[in-house]
Amino acid sequence: MNHKFLLVDINSYFATLAQQENPYLRGKPVAIVKNLGRTCVIAASKEAKKLGIKTGTNVALAKRLAPDLIEVEANFDMYLSATNKLKNLFYSLSPSVYVYSLDEAFIDVSRCTKHLYSDLHQLGRSIQLKIKEQLGEWVTANVGIGENRLLAKMAAEISEKGSVFEINSQNKDAILAEVSFGDVCGIGLRLTKKLTKMGIFCPYQIRFYSLSDLELYFGPFWAKELQKIAYGEEPHHFKLLDNEKFTSARTKSISRSVTAWDLVKTLSEIRRIVLNLTREVVYKSRRMGLSGRRVSLFLVGSEGLNWNYAQTFKDYLSHTYDVFSIFDEWLNKKWQQQFSPIKFGVVLSMLSSSDSLTQSFLPSWQKLEKVESALDDIDNKYGLYFVRPASLYKECKLIKPEVAGFLGDKEYQFNYR
């Protein structure tokens, strides 16, 4: 069977959706920020990108590059809603879909090319039209076509905005000899720097090195992976997507992190933030029917200061009070206010289905379970944090759930939200 994949990539997703929602923003440089007043651009419109603004650009620099830049606060609920519409659209075309991130999805049409989709370029153009029907006329997408996911994604990366492009046997070698490593999924900055030092600037050049030479510089694993990429073959990290699709217990951990506006200097405020994040993590785990045995807490300050601690327990944890009590003890006894943090994160891992676990008969546990279940029922109906501890009651201080662009918690977002 000849494999064929499509990679659909919505152009400048966050900013384009904002422009679709507000016609005043169309055709203008737009910077999406997490909150108004934040200093980092998390997404830029096509117009802003042409002026040198990209994800991670400092807002002050962005305004120097584009004096008429418009800042727009991120709307993660809107992004997820749009992604759900796209997901349904893609599944109407093929039963084999992998949502790679909020704005990207692979569609495997290998079994559909003979009778349904003999012309994949026409299919790509049809998908682009359907996306406009679903999300609006201002929304454009690239559709990359390839015999595997590496080439399909590469095709989408290097083509013009709003285009359909295929990498096939006729043009594959020429493209591998021209494309930069920034457009090759899986090769990060560190690996790119090592390749550059060797005088390797494109995947095709890797073919001129023997496996033993590559192993000397990159080790046995990456030597083989680089050779695959040099010939346009699918590397290991794409193969992992197949394992994820067919693994029933995909979720290994549930985490939540946040960066504060400024360094947090008081223990009471640090405790409030950790409690806020803990409630979200425990709520998500219970919503998914999971309990965990390992909890982790990390704090990051300025100038590289960081602290983290983790512990595995004999009994499974599924109550906000239990998890936060552990973190609270660590903050008081182990961390002891070593520095003022600005970034916070909590993790619940070593997860197992709560239905497969024996519940405790201790009255204290049963009482906590009744309270947590009542909170769950209210939050399921009215939204998370509808009822919350007094320390989280001020709306301006509440850290609300959000979806990350890479969809690390896609199982929760798609199936349990």
HUZI-V416417 format. One record per residue. N is the residue number from 1. RES is the residue in one small letter. NEAR is the number of other C-alpha atoms within 8 Angstrom. D_CENTER is the distance of its C-alpha to the mean C-alpha in Angstrom with 1 decimal. Layout:
N,RES,NEAR,D_CENTER  N,RES,NEAR,D_CENTER
This chain:
1,m,4,31.9  2,n,5,30.3  3,h,10,26.6  4,k,11,24.9  5,f,15,21.2  6,l,16,19.8  7,l,16,16.5  8,v,14,16.0  9,d,11,14.2  10,i,11,14.8  11,n,12,16.3  12,s,10,15.1  13,y,8,13.3  14,f,12,13.3  15,a,13,16.7  16,t,12,18.1  17,l,11,17.6  18,a,10,19.3  19,q,12,22.0  20,q,12,22.5  21,e,6,23.0  22,n,8,25.3  23,p,7,27.6  24,y,5,28.8  25,l,11,25.6  26,r,8,26.0  27,g,5,27.1  28,k,10,26.5  29,p,15,24.2  30,v,14,21.4  31,a,15,19.0  32,i,14,16.3  33,v,15,16.3  34,k,9,14.8  35,n,7,18.4  36,l,8,21.6  37,g,4,23.1  38,r,9,20.1  39,t,8,20.6  40,c,10,17.3  41,v,15,16.2  42,i,12,12.5  43,a,13,13.4  44,a,18,16.8  45,s,14,18.9  46,k,9,20.7  47,e,11,23.8  48,a,16,22.3  49,k,11,20.8  50,k,7,24.4  51,l,8,25.6  52,g,7,23.4  53,i,11,20.7  54,k,11,17.1  55,t,9,13.9  56,g,8,15.1  57,t,11,18.7  58,n,9,20.9  59,v,10,22.1  60,a,7,25.7  61,l,8,25.4  62,a,12,23.7  63,k,10,26.7  64,r,7,29.1  65,l,9,27.7  66,a,10,27.7  67,p,7,30.3  68,d,6,29.7  69,l,12,25.9  70,i,9,24.7  71,e,9,22.1  72,v,10,20.2  73,e,9,18.4  74,a,9,14.9  75,n,6,15.2  76,f,8,12.0  77,d,8,14.3  78,m,7,15.5  79,y,11,12.2  80,l,10,11.5  81,s,8,15.2  82,a,9,15.2  83,t,10,12.5  84,n,9,14.7  85,k,9,17.6  86,l,10,16.2  87,k,9,15.5  88,n,8,19.1  89,l,9,20.4  90,f,10,19.0  91,y,10,20.4  92,s,7,23.7  93,l,6,24.0  94,s,11,23.2  95,p,6,22.7  96,s,8,20.3  97,v,11,16.8  98,y,9,13.4  99,v,9,10.5  100,y,10,8.3  101,s,9,5.7  102,l,12,7.1  103,d,11,9.8  104,e,11,10.5  105,a,12,12.4  106,f,13,15.1  107,i,13,18.4  108,d,12,21.0  109,v,13,24.4  110,s,10,26.5  111,r,8,28.7  112,c,10,29.1  113,t,11,30.4  114,k,7,34.1  115,h,6,34.8  116,l,6,32.0  117,y,10,30.3  118,s,8,32.9  119,d,7,31.7  120,l,9,28.0  121,h,9,28.3  122,q,7,29.8  123,l,9,27.0  124,g,11,24.5  125,r,9,26.6  126,s,8,26.9  127,i,8,23.1  128,q,13,23.0  129,l,8,25.8  130,k,9,24.3  131,i,13,21.1  132,k,12,23.5  133,e,8,25.4  134,q,8,22.4  135,l,9,20.7  136,g,9,23.6  137,e,8,25.6  138,w,8,23.7  139,v,13,20.5  140,t,12,20.7  141,a,13,18.7  142,n,19,19.2  143,v,16,20.1  144,g,18,20.3  145,i,18,22.7  146,g,16,23.4  147,e,12,25.0  148,n,11,21.8  149,r,13,18.0  150,l,14,18.4  151,l,14,21.0  152,a,17,19.5  153,k,14,16.4  154,m,12,18.9  155,a,15,21.1  156,a,16,18.5  157,e,9,17.7  158,i,8,21.4  159,s,10,22.9  160,e,6,23.9  161,k,8,21.9  162,g,10,22.7  163,s,9,24.2  164,v,13,24.5  165,f,12,25.0  166,e,10,25.8  167,i,15,26.1  168,n,8,29.0  169,s,6,31.8  170,q,6,33.7  171,n,8,31.3  172,k,10,28.9  173,d,10,31.0  174,a,7,31.5  175,i,9,27.8  176,l,13,27.0  177,a,10,29.8  178,e,7,28.4  179,v,11,24.7  180,s,9,23.2  181,f,10,20.8  182,g,7,18.3  183,d,9,18.0  184,v,10,17.8  185,c,8,14.5  186,g,5,14.6  187,i,9,17.1  188,g,7,16.0  189,l,6,18.3  190,r,6,20.3  191,l,8,21.2  192,t,10,22.0  193,k,8,24.3  194,k,8,26.1  195,l,10,26.6  196,t,9,27.9  197,k,7,30.4  198,m,6,31.8  199,g,6,32.2  200,i,10,29.5  201,f,9,27.8  202,c,12,26.7  203,p,16,26.0  204,y,10,29.5  205,q,11,31.1  206,i,11,29.8  207,r,10,32.3  208,f,5,35.1  209,y,8,34.3  210,s,7,35.4  211,l,9,33.2  212,s,6,35.3  213,d,8,34.7  214,l,12,30.9  215,e,12,31.1  216,l,7,33.1  217,y,6,30.4  218,f,9,27.1  219,g,9,28.2  220,p,8,28.6  221,f,8,25.1  222,w,9,23.8  223,a,12,27.2  224,k,9,26.9  225,e,10,23.3  226,l,11,24.5  227,q,11,27.5  228,k,11,25.5  229,i,11,23.5  230,a,13,26.8  231,y,11,28.1  232,g,10,25.1  233,e,9,24.5  234,e,12,21.2  235,p,11,20.1  236,h,7,19.1  237,h,7,15.3  238,f,10,15.6  239,k,9,18.3  240,l,8,16.0  241,l,9,14.3  242,d,8,17.9  243,n,8,18.2  244,e,8,15.2  245,k,7,16.6  246,f,6,19.9  247,t,7,19.3  248,s,4,20.3  249,a,5,19.0  250,r,6,15.4  251,t,7,14.2  252,k,8,15.5  253,s,9,14.5  254,i,12,13.3  255,s,9,12.5  256,r,11,12.3  257,s,9,12.9  258,v,7,14.3  259,t,7,16.2  260,a,8,19.7  261,w,6,21.8  262,d,5,24.2  263,l,10,25.4  264,v,10,26.2  265,k,9,29.8  266,t,7,31.0  267,l,7,30.5  268,s,6,30.6  269,e,9,27.7  270,i,10,25.6  271,r,9,26.6  272,r,10,25.7  273,i,10,22.1  274,v,13,21.8  275,l,9,23.4  276,n,11,21.0  277,l,13,17.9  278,t,13,19.9  279,r,9,20.9  280,e,11,17.4  281,v,14,16.5  282,v,12,19.9  283,y,10,19.8  284,k,10,16.6  285,s,12,18.3  286,r,10,21.5  287,r,8,20.1  288,m,8,18.9  289,g,9,22.3  290,l,12,21.2  291,s,13,22.9  292,g,13,22.2  293,r,14,24.6  294,r,11,22.8  295,v,13,21.5  296,s,11,20.2  297,l,12,20.4  298,f,11,19.6  299,l,12,20.9  300,v,12,20.6  301,g,13,23.3  302,s,9,24.6  303,e,4,25.8  304,g,6,23.7  305,l,8,25.1  306,n,9,23.0  307,w,8,24.0  308,n,8,22.5  309,y,8,24.2  310,a,8,23.5  311,q,7,26.0  312,t,7,26.4  313,f,7,28.8  314,k,5,31.2  315,d,5,30.5  316,y,8,27.3  317,l,9,25.9  318,s,12,24.9  319,h,10,26.3  320,t,11,25.0  321,y,7,28.4  322,d,9,28.5  323,v,12,25.1  324,f,11,25.7  325,s,8,29.3  326,i,8,28.1  327,f,10,25.9  328,d,9,28.8  329,e,9,31.2  330,w,10,29.1  331,l,10,28.9  332,n,9,32.6  333,k,7,33.8  334,k,7,31.4  335,w,9,29.6  336,q,7,32.5  337,q,8,31.1  338,q,5,30.9  339,f,7,29.2  340,s,11,27.5  341,p,13,23.7  342,i,14,21.2  343,k,11,18.0  344,f,14,17.8  345,g,13,15.9  346,v,15,17.0  347,v,12,16.2  348,l,15,18.0  349,s,11,18.3  350,m,9,20.9  351,l,12,20.4  352,s,9,23.1  353,s,9,24.1  354,s,8,26.1  355,d,6,28.6  356,s,6,29.6  357,l,7,30.5  358,t,5,33.9  359,q,4,33.8  360,s,6,35.9  361,f,6,39.2  362,l,6,39.5  363,p,6,40.3  364,s,6,37.9  365,w,9,35.0  366,q,10,36.1  367,k,8,36.4  368,l,10,32.9  369,e,9,31.7  370,k,8,33.7  371,v,8,32.2  372,e,10,28.6  373,s,8,29.3  374,a,8,30.9  375,l,9,28.0  376,d,9,25.6  377,d,8,28.0  378,i,11,28.2  379,d,12,24.5  380,n,8,23.8  381,k,6,26.4  382,y,7,25.9  383,g,8,22.4  384,l,8,21.0  385,y,6,23.4  386,f,8,26.2  387,v,8,28.2  388,r,7,27.4  389,p,6,29.3  390,a,5,31.6  391,s,6,29.7  392,l,11,26.6  393,y,9,28.9  394,k,7,28.8  395,e,6,26.3  396,c,4,25.8  397,k,7,24.5  398,l,9,22.3  399,i,7,18.6  400,k,4,17.1  401,p,5,14.0  402,e,6,11.0  403,v,10,7.8  404,a,7,4.6  405,g,7,4.0  406,f,7,1.4  407,l,10,3.4  408,g,5,4.7  409,d,8,7.7  410,k,7,8.3  411,e,8,11.9  412,y,10,12.7  413,q,9,11.3  414,f,8,13.2  415,n,6,16.2  416,y,8,17.1  417,r,5,16.3
